[in-house]
Amino acid sequence: MDKRLTFLLALHLGLLTNLSAQDDLLNIMQDELKRNMTNLSGQEAPPYYISYRVEETISNDAEASFGNLMNSDELHDRVLTTMVRAGGLDLDNFHEVRDEGFGRYFSYFPSGVSLPLGNDKDAISQVLWKSTNSQYRQACDRLAKVKANVAVKVEAEDKSPDFTNEKTENYYEPPLKLEDITFDKTLWEERVKKISAVFLNEPDIFNGKCNVSYKIVRKYFVSSEGVSIAQNLTYARLAISGNIKSDDGMVMPMYKTYFAFKPENLPNDETILKDADEMVKKLKTIKTAPVVEPYAGPAILSGGSAGVFFHEIFGHRIEGKRQKSEEDGQTFKKKIDEEVLPSHMNVILDPTIKQYNGEDLNGYYIFDDEGIRGQKVNVVEKGILKNFIMSRCPIQNFSNSNGHGRAEAGMQPVTRQSNLIVETTNPLSMDALRKKLIDECKAQGKEYGYLFMNVTGGFTMTGRFIPNAFNVMPTEVYRIFVDGRPDEMVRGVDLVGTPLAMFSQITDAGNSPEIFTGTCGAESGMVPVTCISPALLVKQIEMQKKSKDQDRPPILARPDTNPK
């Protein structure tokens, strides 16, 4: 074994000091990492990096439907994710194997294993040992395939290393105190029952729910580079949802979610009941609303809708690792220092912000899932693309992580979004945006434009093997008529398009940023994110008809109502 590598390993392992004698799990992870790294150093292809990531979660969930409790659960688990990298920083087992088809996503396949909940050293060490052994064997097999693939394929466009060299940090938060993580299950069961009962007020609503979820997460991370981290995160989420069905078979859902770090900071019943009642009224209206025809023309996206829009069509395309894969569309890879948005707009990704305008942010964290401190990234400045968000997978001209390597428990991290914030230096009121919309409709000869008030989410395609498109799924949409008629609610809408075409049509932004809290799914699983944006005026959007069910509405009246 190379003497210099032996010295570096000894140095790294020597940094794995017992930061917290009171945290047995962290100490066991450190000891087993040192033992396994030392034992594997004599192998023909020794690992140059090993990390253990443990996510311990206590979750409480309660759901009610039409005033009745449907389930109430508590779950406590620990999930271990082991990363073993063989080869070296320049070329290792995580290198993309080109022309492998779906197999190129091997590193994203779930690799987590359950860890005992107690702190029995022998039991935990046994699981860590087995996981390390399994991951090391896979790493060696994969590295051989990588080397063979590199030998027979054309030279890669991006010749940057496979792993970054980063500053190591040690960070320790003590476990949360019991009084700081209490969840009054009985209280919340009664609350969700009370809130969901509002949906009984409209007989045609066939699905009316309220659910609350509180997760207490403690994350541990140790690596052979000397990183040792223990941090706490909490997530409290309440959601209301209702579904109604039109006579033509189309199902119209509506959702509203609330987020805070602790359950006691969620809105009070008065606020939520008012929102639920408003949702019932909107569901009743949308049941008989006209169905839209395919449309291309001007539209306004509310702040919440614009946030999802940016997350899908822009956020996923400025994730650094995607710029490296030759299977990806790489929409913005060659556009650094070019204008991609109007000059009055900025886009920031910042996991360090806990609150925005007094609201807790779901995309907050201190360290990412590769042990790198989260950093604010100015992605777009005055309309000019300046940066990408980065994990420890470097790309050409971006050689270091900025703390955006993220993953669901049991998955390997890749570059993912955090808190996405869209800003404007030229904010306009909603009245001003509506006037500009009407002027643009007249210029294009349109009878009306559209206002996208609420969306449930969306998805996007970034690969080269399929059209590079997106789909944002609205739940509340209105026509705005140029002749001054009242706005009209419509249904059956999907907002679709391609990113470069749509981005070129953004002209103006509003003055009241809105927050959309959600969970984003991609190669490394589901991670919590936040989108913050003002309303946007877009000169040209494209809409298509939404797919719909072909079954008629229920023949029988809901049991709690009188037959019609």
N, C-alpha and C positions, 0 to 999 in steps of 0.2 A: 504494500500500500504506500502511496506517495507520502513522504515525511511531512511535507507542508500540509497536506490534507489531515494527517493524523494530529498535527499541532492545532489546526483550526478546530477540529472536532473537540479536542480536549479543552480548548478555550471556550467554545460555545457551551459545552456541557458543564464547565465550571461555573458558568453564569447562572445555571439553574439552581439558584439558592432557594432555601425554604423561606419565601417571603412572609409566610403566615403560618406559624406553628399551629394556629387554631383551625386551619382549614385542611383537614385530613385528606380530602379528595385531591386537592391541588398537589399536596406533597406526594401522594401515591403516584399520580400521573408523572410528576417530575422524576421520581425514582425509577419507574418502569421505563420511561423514555431513555434515561441514561443507560440502563442495563441493556435494552434492546439495541440501541445505537452502537454501544460498545461491542456487543456480540456479533452484530452484522458487519462490523467494520472489516472483519477478516474474510468476508465473502469475495468471490471473484469480481462481482459487480456490486460493491457496497453502496448503500443509499447515501446520498450527500445531504439529505434533508428528511426529517420526520416531524410531523406535528400531530398532537392529539387535541381534538375539540370536543368538549362535552357540553351539552345543553340540557339543563335540568329545568323541567317545566311543571308547575302546579296550575292546573286550569279548572275554573268553575264555569259551567254553562247552564243556562236555564232558558227554555223556550215555551211560549204559550201560543195557542191558536184559538181565535174567537173566544177569548176569556177563560180558556182551560189550559192548565199546565200539561204540556206534552212530554217533556223530559227535563231532568235536572241531574247533572252529572258532575263528578269531580274526578280529575285524572292527575296522577303524579307519575312522571317518568323521567328517565335519563337516557340520552342518546349519545353514543360515542361515534365520532367520525375521525378516521385515521387517514392521514396523507403520507405516502411514502414516495419520494422522488429519487430515482436512480439515474445515473449518467452524470450530468453536470449542468450548471446554469445555462450553458449554450445549447445543449441538446439533452432532453430527458424524456421520460416515458409519457409526459403530458403533451408532447409535440403532436401536432395534427398529422394524422395519416391520411394523405390525399387519395381521393377516389375510393374511399372505403364505404361510401354510402352511410347508412344510419350508424354503422359501427364506429364512425369517428366521434360519436358522442359517448364513447365508453366511459370517459372520466366523469360524466354527469349521471351515470346510473346510480341509484341509491346504494350507498356503501355503509350506512350507519348500522350499528348494532346496539341492543339494549344493554345498559349498564346497571348493576345492582344499585338499589336505592340507599342501602346502608353503606358504611365506610369500612367494611371488612377488607383489609389490605390484600389478603390472599385471593378473595373472590374477584375484586376489581383488577388486580394484577393479571389474573388468569384471562379475563376478557381482553385486556390491553395486549397481552402477549399473543393471543390467538388472532386478534384483528391485525396486529403488526405483521405477523407471519403471513397471513392471507394477502394483505396489501403488498408486501414485499415480493411475493411470488408473482402477483399480477404485474407489478412494476417491471420485473425482469423480463417477463414474457412480452410485455408491451414495448419495452425499450428495444428488444431485438426486432420487433416488427417495424418500429420507427426507423431504425438504422437501415433496414432493408428498403423501406419505402423511400427514404432520402436518396439512397444509392441509385434507384431506377427512375426517379421522377425528375422533371425539369427543375432548374434552380428556383427556389421560392422567391417571390417578389419581396417579401419582408424577411430580412435575414437577422432580425433582432433575436436575442436569447429567448429561452423558454421561461426563465424565472428571473425576477429582479433581485438585486442585492440591496437590502434595506437596513436602516437603523433599527436596532432592537430596543424594545421598551419593556419594562416591568410595571405592572399596575395591579393594585389590589383594592377591591371594595369588600368590606365585611358583608356577610349574608344579611338580608333584610330582617328586621325584628318582626316578631309575630304580630305586634300591634300595628305595624305599618302595612300589613298585607291581609288584613281581615276582610272577609266577604260574608255579609249577612245573607245567607242563602234564603232564609224564610222571607225576609224583606223583599229581596229581588224576585222571588217567585210570585209574590203578590203584585208587585209592580208590573211585571210583564203580562200577567193575567189581566190586570186592569187596562193596560194600554191596548192589548190585542182585542179586547172586547169592543173597542170603537168600531171595528170592521163589521160588527153585527148590525150597524145602522144602515147598511146598504145591502138589500137582499141578493143582488146579483154578484156581489163579490164572493168568489168561491175559495179564496185563499187569503187569510188575514192573520199575520203572525207578528210577534215581537220576540226578539231573543237578546240576551245579554251574555257577554263572555268576558271573563277576567283571567288574564294569564300573568303569572309571576315567573320570570325566566332568569335563571342564573347561568351565565356562560363562563366556561373555563377554557383556556387555551395555553398550551405549552408547546415549544418547538425546540429542535436541536440547535437552533441559532442562539438560544438563550432567552427567548421571549417567554414571559409568564404573566398571564392576565386572568383576573376574575372580576366580572362586572355584572350588574343587575339591571334588568329592564322589566317594566310592567306595562300591560296593555289592557285597557277597559274599553269595550265596544258594545254599543247598543244599536240594534237595527229594527226598523219597522218595514213591513212589506205587505203589499196587497196585489191580488190579481183579479182581473175581470175579463170576461169573454164576450166578444161581439157576436152578432147573429151570423156573420160570415165565417166564424171559427177562429178569428184572430185573438190571441191571448195578449192582453196588455198588462205588463207588470209595472209597479212603481215601488221605489225603494228610498229610504232615507237612513243614513247612519250617523252616529255620534261617537266621538272618540275622546278619551282622556287617559292619563296615565293611571288614575285610580277611579274606582267606581263612584266614590262620593263627589267627584268633580264632573260627572256627566250631568246634562241638563235635568232640571226638576220635572216632576210629572206634569205640571201645568204647561210647560213648553212642549213636551213630547206629545201630550194629548191634543194640544192645538194643532201640531203638525200632522198627527194621525187623522184628525178630523178633516183637515185640508186635503189630505191624500184621498180620503173617501170621496170628497166632492169632485176631485179631479178624475178619479176612476169612473164615477158615474157619468161625467161629461165625455170622457174619451171613448166610452162604450159605443156611442153613436156618432163619433167624430168621423169626418170624411177621410178616406184613405188617399195618401199622396200618390202621385204619379212620378216616375223618374224625372229628375230636375237637375239642371246645372244653372247656377246663378248666385246672386249675393245672399249672404246670411250673417247673422250675429250668433256667436257662441257665448253663452254666459260664462262667468268665471270658472265655475265647476266643470262645465263641458270643455272649456278651453284647456283646463289643466289636464284632463284625460287625453284630449287631442294632442297636447304637447308630449305627454308621457309616451303615447303610442307611436306617433309618427316621427318624433324627434329624439326623445330620451333613449329609446332602444338603439338608435343609430349613432349615438355618440358614446356608447359603451365600448371602451378601448379594445377588448379582446376581439370584438366583431371585426375590427379593422384589419386584423391579422389573418383571419380565416379566408382562404381563397374560395370558399363555398359561399361566403357572405356577399351581399350586394355592395357593401362599403360605400354607402351613399355619400358620406361626408368626408371620407378619408383624405381626399386630395383638395379639400376646400378650406383648409386652415388659412387664415388671414384673408378669406374671401367673404363677401357679404351674403348672408343666408337669410336675414330678416331685415325689416325696416330699421333705419339707423336709430330710432327712438327706443329700441327694445334690447333688453339684456336677459340672459338665461343663466341661472346659478343652480348648482347642485351642492347642497350643504347639509351633511348629517349632524353638524355640531349645534344646530338650532333646535332648542327644545320647544319653543313657543313662537307663534306668529300672531300678532294682534290679540294676544291673550289666550289663544287656543293651543292645546298640546299637539305636537306633531309626531305622527306615526313613524316617520323615517329617521328619527333621531337615534344615534348611538355614539359611543365614545371610540371604541375600537371595532374594526370590521372583523370578518370571520377568517382573516389571514393574520390577525394580530397586528394590524396596521392602524394607527390612529386616523380616524375620519377627518377629512379636510374639506374646507370650502373650495369649490372649483368654479371659477368664472368661465363658463363655457362659451357664452356669446357676450361680447361687449360692443355696445352701439351698433348692433346688427352684424358684427364681424365674428366669425367662428375663430376662437382662440385656443380651445382646449378640448380634451376628452376626459371622461371619468375613467380611472385606471385601477385595476387590481394588480397583482404581482405578475401578471403576464404582460411583459413590455411590448411595445410596438415601435416601429421606426419613428425616431425623433421624440418619443415619450418613454423614457427608460426607467421610470419609477412609479410606484403606486401612490395614489392620493386617497387611499382608504375606502375604496369602493368594491372590495372583494367580498361578496356576500353569498349566503346559501341558507337554505332550510336545513334544519337538523337532519343529519344523515346524508347530506349531499356535499359534493366538492364545490368550493367557491369559484365564481367567475365574476366578471365586472357587472355590477347591477346598480340601479338608481337608488337614491335616498330621498331627501327632500328636494323636489324640483320647484324652483321659484322663477316665474316669468315676471319681469318688471318693464315698465315703460316710463320714459321721461316726458311723455306728452299725453297725459291721461285725459280722456274725454268722458263726459257724463253719459248715462244711458240715453237720455234724450238726444244728445248730439250724435251718438252712434246710430240711433234710429233714423235721424234726419239724413245722415250720410248713406244709410242703407236704402232709404227711399230714393234719394238722388241717384244712386248707382242702379237701382231697379229701372228707373225711368231712362237712364242712359242706355241700358241694355234692352229696353223694350219689354220689361217684365211687369206683369200685373201685381206681383207680390214677391217679397223675399221671405226668408225664414228666420225664426229665432229658436235656437236650441237651448232650452231652459235647463233640462236635467238629462243626465246619461247614467247608465248603469255600469259602463266599462267599455272595453274594446279589446282588439287584438291586432297584431301586425305581422307581416311576413317580411323577413330581411334577407332570405337566401336568394342565390342567383338561379336556383333550379325552379323557382315559381315566380309569378309576378310580384314585384316589390310593392305591395299594396297594404292598406290598412282598412279597418272597419271599426267605427265607433258606434255604439248602440244606444241611441237616445230613448228616453222614456216619456219626455214631455217636450213637444214641439208645437210652435205656433206660426201661422201665416201672418205676415205684416203687410197690409194692403197699401198701395201707393195712393189710393183715392180717399184714405182716411177712415175706411170701415173698421169696426172693432177687430182686434186680433182674433184669429180662429184657431182653436186647437185641432191638430190633425194626428193621424196615427199611421203605423205601418212604415216607419222610416228607418233606414240604415244610412249613415254617413260614410261614404267610401271614397277612395282615391289613391293617388300615389304621392309620396312625400314632397318631392321637389316641385311638382306642379302645384300642390296645395300651398306650400310655404311661400311661393312667389306671389300668391294672391292676398296675403295678409297685409292690411293697410293701416289699421288703427286699433287702439286698445282703450279699455275703460279705466275708470278711476276707483273701482271697488274690488280689490282682489278677493277671491273666494278660495276656500280650502276643500280639496277632495281627498279624503282618507281612504286608502284601499290596501289591497294585497296584490302584489305583482307575481305572476307565474312565468317562469322561463326555464332555461336549462338547469339551473341550480335550485329549482323548486320555488316555493312561495316565500316571498320576503315582504315585510311591511314597508309601505312607501306613502309619501304625501305629494300631492300636486297643488301648487298655489299659482293662480293666474287671474288677471283681470279679464273682463269680457273682450272678445276680439271681433273685429269686422273683417270678413273675408269676401273679396269681390267675386270669387267663383268657387263654389263648392259643388260636389256631386252627391246626389242622393239616389238610392235604389229602393225598391220595395222590399220590405222585410218578409222573410219566409213565415208561413202561418200554418196552423193546424187546420185540418179539413173536417174535424168533428164539430158537430153543432154544440151550442151551449147545453148545459144539463137539462134533461127533460123534467126531472123532478125539482120542485122548489127546495131550497135549503130547509132542513128540518125545523129551524127556529123561526121560520116565517110562515105566514098563511099562504096556501096555494093561491096563485093568481087565477 
